[in-house]
Amino acid sequence: MLVVTASVVMSSTAAYAAMRQYSATVETSNWQVDTESRLQCTLNHELPGYGDAMFTSVASKQLNMEFELDMHLLPNRFDVAAVYSVPPKWMAGVAPKTIADMTMRKQYNGDLPQDAAWTMLSELEKGFWPTIYYQDWYNKYDKVSVALNASNFAGVYRQFVECVSNLLPYTFDDIAYTVLSYQNASTELTKYSQKRLAMIGEYLKEDGELELVLLDGYTDSYGGRWNNEQLSIRRANEVKSYLTAIGVPNDRIKLTGHGEKRFIAPNDTRESRAQNRRVVVRLSKS
């Protein structure tokens, strides 16, 4: 009588397990900077038959980086993949290094945060192949490895780093609500507000998704109600002229002059009156 134990079955199953491997060849390894602006930089690597590997950094106060594994077949369950730095064949005797664990969520691309993404980039720069291993979601007998080929990486990476170094040091949220302050009884911005308006201009030169700009002009209570209303309109109009000059469509800018109404501070001291001399800029986009 033949007795087959569980351990024998498991050993037999392991022996027949297949490793499906996805990577570009040395000849076809293609790295390119897909998105290159002052708002976002994306470095893309095609994985034939599998998808794309992407490194992305966006405009922000802080240097940032994210890795995304864009898969043709998304996971059908929650799982965890192991990410290693694997030496190429010509680095004989060099051991692989652990980079991170990648959480795989059902019907979502895999991704890794900043530290792991930067580590992968630095390993690629040294010639290593960051490789992702996991149990296949659609075939219980298969394991999968996805490798990023370091061939043809160095030159494109320098272009990507230059793009990242040129990203704006602020986001849309940092400028979406801005209060511009003015000198007394004039349309001249304070020096700080001149810088804030320049920041808005630099951002809007890059972002084509702007839907609406609302400009609300205000004054302090000195100078007469009608005169103050006209002054608040002139202040808002000058901001509008600045924005249209850098390419914001005229019909997307709405302005209102409120004069001395809706003050936010008492008008009894020089400091408090300065708070009321303002144009509020509100931006919205899709």
Secondary structure as GFF3:
##gff-version 3
##sequence-region A 1 286
A	DSSP	alpha_helix	6	16	.	.	.	ID=ss1
A	DSSP	beta_strand	18	22	.	.	.	ID=ss2
A	DSSP	beta_strand	31	36	.	.	.	ID=ss3
A	DSSP	beta_strand	40	47	.	.	.	ID=ss4
A	DSSP	beta_strand	51	58	.	.	.	ID=ss5
A	DSSP	beta_strand	66	71	.	.	.	ID=ss6
A	DSSP	beta_strand	79	86	.	.	.	ID=ss7
A	DSSP	beta_strand	97	104	.	.	.	ID=ss8
A	DSSP	beta_strand	110	112	.	.	.	ID=ss9
A	DSSP	alpha_helix	114	125	.	.	.	ID=ss10
A	DSSP	beta_strand	129	135	.	.	.	ID=ss11
A	DSSP	beta_strand	142	147	.	.	.	ID=ss12
A	DSSP	alpha_helix	154	165	.	.	.	ID=ss13
A	DSSP	alpha_helix	172	175	.	.	.	ID=ss14
A	DSSP	beta_strand	177	181	.	.	.	ID=ss15
A	DSSP	alpha_helix	191	206	.	.	.	ID=ss16
A	DSSP	beta_strand	210	218	.	.	.	ID=ss17
A	DSSP	alpha_helix	225	245	.	.	.	ID=ss18
A	DSSP	three_ten_helix	250	252	.	.	.	ID=ss19
A	DSSP	beta_strand	253	257	.	.	.	ID=ss20
A	DSSP	alpha_helix	270	276	.	.	.	ID=ss21
A	DSSP	beta_strand	278	285	.	.	.	ID=ss22
###
